């Protein structure tokens, strides 16, 4: 019994694969930016000598919101405690 595989060679199939690759690439870039921001926050706090609890490190590393991480990155420059870093305005 032969199976018709023509769909997998069709223009529609090629377009769907291409769209899937582009979507995956964009998601990977976004995840990489978020991870980079989290590591930058941790690096700044470490270089400034601020003590970090395991909970604070976990909170920073697991944050997936780029806006929050950007806010923390800005605060990491001047914060004197992690509580100040995480404080709500």
N, CA, C and O atoms as a GROMACS GRO file, in nm:
protein
  356
    1UNK      N    1   0.085  -0.117   0.000
    1UNK     CA    2   0.000   0.000   0.000
    1UNK      C    3   0.090   0.124   0.000
    1UNK      O    4   0.176   0.139   0.086
    2UNK      N    5   0.068   0.210  -0.096
    2UNK     CA    6   0.147   0.332  -0.110
    2UNK      C    7   0.080   0.447  -0.036
    2UNK      O    8  -0.042   0.458  -0.032
    3UNK      N    9   0.163   0.530   0.022
    3UNK     CA   10   0.113   0.646   0.095
    3UNK      C   11   0.147   0.770   0.013
    3UNK      O   12   0.259   0.787  -0.034
    4UNK      N   13   0.047   0.855  -0.003
    4UNK     CA   14   0.068   0.979  -0.080
    4UNK      C   15   0.141   1.081   0.006
    4UNK      O   16   0.086   1.130   0.105
    5UNK      N   17   0.263   1.112  -0.030
    5UNK     CA   18   0.344   1.208   0.044
    5UNK      C   19   0.358   1.342  -0.028
    5UNK      O   20   0.443   1.423   0.007
    6UNK      N   21   0.276   1.364  -0.127
    6UNK     CA   22   0.289   1.486  -0.207
    6UNK      C   23   0.269   1.614  -0.125
    6UNK      O   24   0.328   1.717  -0.156
    7UNK      N   25   0.187   1.607  -0.020
    7UNK     CA   26   0.165   1.726   0.062
    7UNK      C   27   0.297   1.777   0.119
    7UNK      O   28   0.320   1.898   0.127
    8UNK      N   29   0.384   1.684   0.160
    8UNK     CA   30   0.509   1.723   0.225
    8UNK      C   31   0.605   1.792   0.129
    8UNK      O   32   0.702   1.855   0.173
    9UNK      N   33   0.580   1.780   0.000
    9UNK     CA   34   0.662   1.848  -0.100
    9UNK      C   35   0.590   1.970  -0.158
    9UNK      O   36   0.645   2.042  -0.242
   10UNK      N   37   0.469   1.993  -0.112
   10UNK     CA   38   0.388   2.101  -0.168
   10UNK      C   39   0.436   2.239  -0.123
   10UNK      O   40   0.512   2.252  -0.028
   11UNK      N   41   0.390   2.339  -0.195
   11UNK     CA   42   0.423   2.478  -0.161
   11UNK      C   43   0.370   2.514  -0.022
   11UNK      O   44   0.436   2.584   0.054
   12UNK      N   45   0.250   2.466   0.009
   12UNK     CA   46   0.190   2.494   0.141
   12UNK      C   47   0.275   2.434   0.252
   12UNK      O   48   0.302   2.500   0.353
   13UNK      N   49   0.318   2.312   0.234
   13UNK     CA   50   0.400   2.246   0.334
   13UNK      C   51   0.532   2.319   0.352
   13UNK      O   52   0.578   2.337   0.465
   14UNK      N   53   0.593   2.361   0.246
   14UNK     CA   54   0.720   2.433   0.253
   14UNK      C   55   0.701   2.568   0.323
   14UNK      O   56   0.786   2.609   0.403
   15UNK      N   57   0.590   2.635   0.294
   15UNK     CA   58   0.561   2.763   0.359
   15UNK      C   59   0.540   2.744   0.509
   15UNK      O   60   0.590   2.823   0.589
   16UNK      N   61   0.466   2.639   0.547
   16UNK     CA   62   0.442   2.612   0.689
   16UNK      C   63   0.572   2.580   0.763
   16UNK      O   64   0.592   2.626   0.875
   17UNK      N   65   0.659   2.502   0.701
   17UNK     CA   66   0.789   2.471   0.763
   17UNK      C   67   0.872   2.598   0.779
   17UNK      O   68   0.937   2.618   0.882
   18UNK      N   69   0.870   2.681   0.677
   18UNK     CA   70   0.946   2.806   0.681
   18UNK      C   71   0.894   2.898   0.792
   18UNK      O   72   0.972   2.957   0.866
   19UNK      N   73   0.762   2.909   0.802
   19UNK     CA   74   0.702   2.991   0.908
   19UNK      C   75   0.736   2.936   1.046
   19UNK      O   76   0.763   3.012   1.138
   20UNK      N   77   0.734   2.803   1.060
   20UNK     CA   78   0.767   2.740   1.187
   20UNK      C   79   0.912   2.766   1.227
   20UNK      O   80   0.941   2.793   1.343
   21UNK      N   81   1.002   2.759   1.129
   21UNK     CA   82   1.143   2.787   1.158
   21UNK      C   83   1.161   2.932   1.201
   21UNK      O   84   1.233   2.960   1.296
   22UNK      N   85   1.096   3.025   1.130
   22UNK     CA   86   1.108   3.167   1.163
   22UNK      C   87   1.052   3.194   1.302
   22UNK      O   88   1.110   3.271   1.380
   23UNK      N   89   0.939   3.132   1.334
   23UNK     CA   90   0.878   3.150   1.466
   23UNK      C   91   0.969   3.096   1.576
   23UNK      O   92   0.988   3.160   1.679
   24UNK      N   93   1.026   2.979   1.553
   24UNK     CA   94   1.116   2.919   1.650
   24UNK      C   95   1.241   3.004   1.671
   24UNK      O   96   1.290   3.018   1.783
   25UNK      N   97   1.292   3.059   1.562
   25UNK     CA   98   1.411   3.144   1.570
   25UNK      C   99   1.381   3.270   1.651
   25UNK      O  100   1.462   3.310   1.735
   26UNK      N  101   1.266   3.332   1.628
   26UNK     CA  102   1.227   3.453   1.701
   26UNK      C  103   1.210   3.423   1.850
   26UNK      O  104   1.252   3.501   1.935
   27UNK      N  105   1.148   3.308   1.881
   27UNK     CA  106   1.129   3.271   2.021
   27UNK      C  107   1.264   3.248   2.089
   27UNK      O  108   1.284   3.287   2.203
   28UNK      N  109   1.355   3.184   2.018
   28UNK     CA  110   1.488   3.159   2.072
   28UNK      C  111   1.563   3.287   2.100
   28UNK      O  112   1.632   3.299   2.202
   29UNK      N  113   1.552   3.384   2.010
   29UNK     CA  114   1.618   3.513   2.031
   29UNK      C  115   1.560   3.585   2.152
   29UNK      O  116   1.634   3.641   2.233
   30UNK      N  117   1.428   3.582   2.165
   30UNK     CA  118   1.363   3.648   2.278
   30UNK      C  119   1.405   3.583   2.410
   30UNK      O  120   1.433   3.653   2.508
   31UNK      N  121   1.410   3.450   2.412
   31UNK     CA  122   1.453   3.380   2.533
   31UNK      C  123   1.598   3.414   2.566
   31UNK      O  124   1.634   3.431   2.682
   32UNK      N  125   1.681   3.423   2.464
   32UNK     CA  126   1.821   3.457   2.484
   32UNK      C  127   1.839   3.597   2.542
   32UNK      O  128   1.925   3.619   2.627
   33UNK      N  129   1.758   3.691   2.494
   33UNK     CA  130   1.765   3.828   2.547
   33UNK      C  131   1.726   3.831   2.694
   33UNK      O  132   1.791   3.897   2.775
   34UNK      N  133   1.619   3.759   2.728
   34UNK     CA  134   1.572   3.754   2.867
   34UNK      C  135   1.680   3.693   2.956
   34UNK      O  136   1.709   3.745   3.064
   35UNK      N  137   1.738   3.581   2.911
   35UNK     CA  138   1.843   3.517   2.991
   35UNK      C  139   1.963   3.611   3.007
   35UNK      O  140   2.023   3.617   3.114
   36UNK      N  141   1.997   3.682   2.902
   36UNK     CA  142   2.109   3.776   2.907
   36UNK      C  143   2.084   3.890   3.005
   36UNK      O  144   2.174   3.930   3.079
   37UNK      N  145   1.961   3.941   3.006
   37UNK     CA  146   1.928   4.048   3.101
   37UNK      C  147   1.936   3.996   3.244
   37UNK      O  148   1.989   4.065   3.332
   38UNK      N  149   1.886   3.876   3.269
   38UNK     CA  150   1.890   3.819   3.404
   38UNK      C  151   2.035   3.803   3.450
   38UNK      O  152   2.068   3.835   3.564
   39UNK      N  153   2.119   3.753   3.362
   39UNK     CA  154   2.260   3.735   3.398
   39UNK      C  155   2.328   3.870   3.420
   39UNK      O  156   2.416   3.881   3.505
   40UNK      N  157   2.289   3.972   3.345
   40UNK     CA  158   2.346   4.106   3.363
   40UNK      C  159   2.308   4.162   3.500
   40UNK      O  160   2.391   4.222   3.568
   41UNK      N  161   2.183   4.143   3.541
   41UNK     CA  162   2.140   4.189   3.673
   41UNK      C  163   2.225   4.120   3.781
   41UNK      O  164   2.276   4.186   3.872
   42UNK      N  165   2.239   3.990   3.769
   42UNK     CA  166   2.317   3.915   3.868
   42UNK      C  167   2.464   3.958   3.868
   42UNK      O  168   2.525   3.969   3.975
   43UNK      N  169   2.519   3.981   3.753
   43UNK     CA  170   2.659   4.023   3.743
   43UNK      C  171   2.682   4.159   3.810
   43UNK      O  172   2.777   4.177   3.886
   44UNK      N  173   2.593   4.253   3.782
   44UNK     CA  174   2.607   4.386   3.843
   44UNK      C  175   2.596   4.377   3.994
   44UNK      O  176   2.677   4.436   4.066
   45UNK      N  177   2.497   4.304   4.042
   45UNK     CA  178   2.480   4.292   4.188
   45UNK      C  179   2.601   4.224   4.251
   45UNK      O  180   2.645   4.263   4.358
   46UNK      N  181   2.654   4.122   4.184
   46UNK     CA  182   2.771   4.053   4.235
   46UNK      C  183   2.893   4.145   4.238
   46UNK      O  184   2.965   4.149   4.338
   47UNK      N  185   2.916   4.218   4.130
   47UNK     CA  186   3.032   4.307   4.123
   47UNK      C  187   3.023   4.421   4.224
   47UNK      O  188   3.125   4.473   4.269
   48UNK      N  189   2.901   4.458   4.258
   48UNK     CA  190   2.882   4.564   4.357
   48UNK      C  191   2.890   4.510   4.499
   48UNK      O  192   2.885   4.587   4.595
   49UNK      N  193   2.903   4.378   4.512
   49UNK     CA  194   2.918   4.317   4.644
   49UNK      C  195   2.790   4.301   4.722
   49UNK      O  196   2.794   4.282   4.844
   50UNK      N  197   2.677   4.309   4.656
   50UNK     CA  198   2.550   4.292   4.726
   50UNK      C  199   2.525   4.143   4.751
   50UNK      O  200   2.534   4.062   4.659
   51UNK      N  201   2.494   4.108   4.875
   51UNK     CA  202   2.467   3.966   4.904
   51UNK      C  203   2.336   3.923   4.838
   51UNK      O  204   2.236   3.995   4.843
   52UNK      N  205   2.338   3.805   4.777
   52UNK     CA  206   2.220   3.752   4.710
   52UNK      C  207   2.179   3.620   4.772
   52UNK      O  208   2.260   3.528   4.784
   53UNK      N  209   2.054   3.611   4.811
   53UNK     CA  210   2.002   3.484   4.862
   53UNK      C  211   1.974   3.393   4.743
   53UNK      O  212   1.963   3.439   4.630
   54UNK      N  213   1.964   3.264   4.771
   54UNK     CA  214   1.927   3.169   4.665
   54UNK      C  215   1.791   3.205   4.607
   54UNK      O  216   1.768   3.190   4.487
   55UNK      N  217   1.702   3.253   4.693
   55UNK     CA  218   1.568   3.291   4.649
   55UNK      C  219   1.574   3.408   4.551
   55UNK      O  220   1.503   3.409   4.451
   56UNK      N  221   1.659   3.508   4.580
   56UNK     CA  222   1.673   3.624   4.490
   56UNK      C  223   1.732   3.581   4.357
   56UNK      O  224   1.686   3.626   4.251
   57UNK      N  225   1.833   3.496   4.360
   57UNK     CA  226   1.894   3.447   4.236
   57UNK      C  227   1.790   3.371   4.155
   57UNK      O  228   1.779   3.390   4.034
   58UNK      N  229   1.714   3.286   4.221
   58UNK     CA  230   1.609   3.209   4.153
   58UNK      C  231   1.504   3.302   4.091
   58UNK      O  232   1.462   3.282   3.978
   59UNK      N  233   1.464   3.402   4.166
   59UNK     CA  234   1.362   3.497   4.117
   59UNK      C  235   1.412   3.570   3.992
   59UNK      O  236   1.336   3.588   3.896
   60UNK      N  237   1.536   3.610   3.992
   60UNK     CA  238   1.592   3.682   3.877
   60UNK      C  239   1.606   3.588   3.758
   60UNK      O  240   1.568   3.623   3.647
   61UNK      N  241   1.660   3.470   3.782
   61UNK     CA  242   1.684   3.375   3.670
   61UNK      C  243   1.556   3.319   3.610
   61UNK      O  244   1.555   3.282   3.493
   62UNK      N  245   1.449   3.312   3.688
   62UNK     CA  246   1.325   3.255   3.635
   62UNK      C  247   1.228   3.360   3.582
   62UNK      O  248   1.122   3.326   3.528
   63UNK      N  249   1.262   3.487   3.595
   63UNK     CA  250   1.177   3.593   3.542
   63UNK      C  251   1.180   3.587   3.389
   63UNK      O  252   1.287   3.578   3.329
   64UNK      N  253   1.063   3.592   3.327
   64UNK     CA  254   1.055   3.587   3.181
   64UNK      C  255   1.001   3.716   3.120
   64UNK      O  256   0.980   3.724   2.999
   65UNK      N  257   0.979   3.815   3.205
   65UNK     CA  258   0.925   3.942   3.156
   65UNK      C  259   1.039   4.039   3.126
   65UNK      O  260   1.108   4.084   3.218
   66UNK      N  261   1.061   4.073   2.998
   66UNK     CA  262   1.172   4.162   2.963
   66UNK      C  263   1.162   4.299   3.028
   66UNK      O  264   1.265   4.358   3.063
   67UNK      N  265   1.042   4.351   3.045
   67UNK     CA  266   1.026   4.483   3.107
   67UNK      C  267   1.067   4.481   3.254
   67UNK      O  268   1.133   4.573   3.302
   68UNK      N  269   1.030   4.376   3.326
   68UNK     CA  270   1.068   4.362   3.466
   68UNK      C  271   1.220   4.350   3.478
   68UNK      O  272   1.281   4.415   3.563
   69UNK      N  273   1.278   4.267   3.393
   69UNK     CA  274   1.424   4.249   3.397
   69UNK      C  275   1.496   4.380   3.364
   69UNK      O  276   1.598   4.411   3.425
   70UNK      N  277   1.445   4.454   3.269
   70UNK     CA  278   1.506   4.583   3.235
   70UNK      C  279   1.499   4.678   3.355
   70UNK      O  280   1.595   4.748   3.386
   71UNK      N  281   1.385   4.678   3.421
   71UNK     CA  282   1.367   4.762   3.541
   71UNK      C  283   1.466   4.721   3.649
   71UNK      O  284   1.530   4.806   3.711
   72UNK      N  285   1.480   4.590   3.671
   72UNK     CA  286   1.575   4.541   3.771
   72UNK      C  287   1.719   4.574   3.731
   72UNK      O  288   1.802   4.606   3.816
   73UNK      N  289   1.747   4.568   3.603
   73UNK     CA  290   1.881   4.600   3.554
   73UNK      C  291   1.917   4.745   3.586
   73UNK      O  292   2.027   4.775   3.631
   74UNK      N  293   1.822   4.834   3.562
   74UNK     CA  294   1.844   4.975   3.594
   74UNK      C  295   1.863   4.994   3.744
   74UNK      O  296   1.951   5.069   3.787
   75UNK      N  297   1.781   4.927   3.824
   75UNK     CA  298   1.790   4.940   3.970
   75UNK      C  299   1.916   4.876   4.026
   75UNK      O  300   1.968   4.921   4.128
   76UNK      N  301   1.966   4.772   3.960
   76UNK     CA  302   2.086   4.702   4.008
   76UNK      C  303   2.206   4.796   4.016
   76UNK      O  304   2.298   4.773   4.094
   77UNK      N  305   2.205   4.900   3.938
   77UNK     CA  306   2.316   4.995   3.934
   77UNK      C  307   2.327   5.074   4.064
   77UNK      O  308   2.437   5.108   4.108
   78UNK      N  309   2.212   5.104   4.126
   78UNK     CA  310   2.214   5.189   4.245
   78UNK      C  311   2.158   5.124   4.370
   78UNK      O  312   2.174   5.178   4.480
   79UNK      N  313   2.092   5.010   4.358
   79UNK     CA  314   2.029   4.946   4.475
   79UNK      C  315   2.132   4.912   4.581
   79UNK      O  316   2.245   4.873   4.549
   80UNK      N  317   2.093   4.926   4.706
   80UNK     CA  318   2.183   4.891   4.815
   80UNK      C  319   2.145   4.757   4.879
   80UNK      O  320   2.223   4.700   4.954
   81UNK      N  321   2.023   4.708   4.847
   81UNK     CA  322   1.978   4.577   4.894
   81UNK      C  323   1.894   4.512   4.785
   81UNK      O  324   1.847   4.578   4.692
   82UNK      N  325   1.877   4.381   4.796
   82UNK     CA  326   1.790   4.314   4.698
   82UNK      C  327   1.644   4.354   4.720
   82UNK      O  328   1.566   4.353   4.625
   83UNK      N  329   1.609   4.390   4.842
   83UNK     CA  330   1.472   4.436   4.868
   83UNK      C  331   1.445   4.563   4.788
   83UNK      O  332   1.336   4.582   4.734
   84UNK      N  333   1.545   4.648   4.781
   84UNK     CA  334   1.532   4.772   4.703
   84UNK      C  335   1.519   4.739   4.554
   84UNK      O  336   1.445   4.805   4.482
   85UNK      N  337   1.592   4.638   4.510
   85UNK     CA  338   1.586   4.596   4.370
   85UNK      C  339   1.445   4.552   4.333
   85UNK      O  340   1.394   4.588   4.227
   86UNK      N  341   1.381   4.475   4.421
   86UNK     CA  342   1.250   4.417   4.393
   86UNK      C  343   1.133   4.506   4.436
   86UNK      O  344   1.018   4.472   4.408
   87UNK      N  345   1.159   4.618   4.502
   87UNK     CA  346   1.052   4.704   4.554
   87UNK      C  347   0.960   4.751   4.442
   87UNK      O  348   1.004   4.779   4.330
   88UNK      N  349   0.832   4.759   4.476
   88UNK     CA  350   0.733   4.811   4.382
   88UNK      C  351   0.729   4.962   4.393
   88UNK      O  352   0.743   5.018   4.502
   89UNK      N  353   0.710   5.027   4.282
   89UNK     CA  354   0.701   5.174   4.285
   89UNK      C  355   0.559   5.217   4.306
   89UNK      O  356   0.531   5.337   4.312
   0.00000   0.00000   0.00000
